Amino acid sequence: MALRDPKIAIVDYGLGNLFSIERACQHAGMKVTLTGRGADLQAAEAVLLPGVGAFADAMEALRERQLIQPLKDLAGDGKPLIGICLGLQLMMSESHEFGVHAGLGLIEGTVERLPGDETARPGAKRLKVPQVGWNRIQRLTPEEWDGSILAGLEAALKASDALEDLTGQMKGVIDSARSGDATQRAEFGTQLKELAQQLEKLVNDASYQGLNLLNSTASKLSVRFSDKATSKLDIDGVDFNSSAYFLNTAGGAVGATLISTAEGVTSGVLGFDTQMLSAYNFDNALALASFNARADVAIARLDETISNLQSKAATLATNVAILQVRSDFTAEYIGVLESGAGKLTVADLNEEGVNLLALQTRQQLGIQALSFAGQAEQSILGLFR
C-alpha cells in the first residue's frame, strides 16, 4: 500500500455516516471514493465498511447490492478491510440482534447483546444498552457507591455520558439525511425531535436523593472534610436544559426552547434555513449544496455542544476523584486512630497489671516477714525453757 495519498473506497450500501468518514480520510491525505460497486472495491488499496442501524437490515442491503461476495474476496486476497461501528459487527459470523442473522463470516465469533437490566444473570454487572461512547474504569462496585455522597456525582456523570451518546446520534442522523430522499429526511427530522426531547427528559431525570447537578447553575453540593471552615469542596451545578445545552459554533447558547416539533429542532437548534429537512430538493444542485452546507453547520454546532459537555463532565470526574481520595484517606485515618486507641488501652491494662503484681508482691513479703518474726519469737522462748 502506498505511503502517500492512498486510494480508499468507502462502501456505500445505504447505511452509514459516509460523509463524516469521507472527510476524515480526506483530512488525512487519502483519495476517497464512495461506491457501491464491487469493481471499485477491487481497484482500491483499502476498503472501509461503515454502518449504522440494525445488523439484519445491513446484511440485506449488502445482499441487494451484490456486495457480500466482493467483500469476502477482498478479505481473501489480503487487502486491508476495516469495519467501523456496525461494519465491524458485519464481519462476524452471526449476530443475535433481533433474532439470529448470519454475517460475512470474516471473523469467527458472535455479536451478542450486552447484559442489560432485563437480560443480566443474577449477580452479573448490568451495562447500559445501547452501549455507545467511551467507558470509565471504576475501582468500586455500584454497591459500594450506594448511600455515599459520591453516588450523586456518579449519577451526574452517567447522565453526562448518556447526553453525549444522544447528541452523537443526532450527528449520525444529520449525516444520514445527506443521502436520503424527501420521505426519509422527513423521518430523520422526527428522529432529531425525539432525540432532543430525550435529552431534555434525561437532564430532568438526573437526580440523586433530590439533588440534580445538571439542570441548574443554582444547584450546589458542599462537602466538608473536617470541622475547619476551609476544609471543604464546593461542586457547582450546570444548566443542560435545551435552552442552554445546545451551542453555536462560537460557543454561545442557541437558546433552543422549541423542541416539541421537528421544525423547531431543525431550524432553532441545528440552524437549517428551512424548517423541514424534506423541503430541500436534492435534484437541484443549489438546494443540495445549501443542505450540505447547513448540515456542516449543524454538525459543527453539535461538536461544540459535545466539547462543552465533555469539559463539564471532566470537572465532575475530577471532583469524584478528589472525593474518592479524601474518602480513602478518612478510612485509613480512622484505622490509624483505632489502632492507636487499641494500643493505649493495652498500655493502660499493662499498667494496671504491674500495679496489681506489685501489690501482691508486697502482700507476700509482708506475710513472709510476719512468718519469720513468729519463728524468731518461738526460738527466743525456747531458750528460757
Secondary structure, DSSP 4 states (H G I P E B T S, - for coil): --SSS-EEEEE-SS-S-HHHHHHHHHHTT-EEEEE--HHHHHHSSEEEE---S-HHHHHHHHHHTT-HHHHHHHHHHT--EEE-THHHHHTEEEE-TTS-EE---SEEEEE-----TTTPPTTSPP--SS--S-----SS-HHHHTTSHHHHHHHHHHHHHHHHHHHHHHHHHHHHHTT--HHHHHHHHHHHHHHHHHHHHHHHH--BTTB-SSB-TT-EEEEESSSSTTSEEEEE--B-SHHHH-B-TTS-B------SSHHIIIIIIT--SSS-GGGS-TTSHHHHHHHHHHHHHHHHHHHHHHHHHHHHHHHHHHHHHHHHHHHHHHHHHHHHHHHHHHHHHHHHHHHHHHHHHHHHHHHHHHHHHHHHHHHHHHHHHHHT-
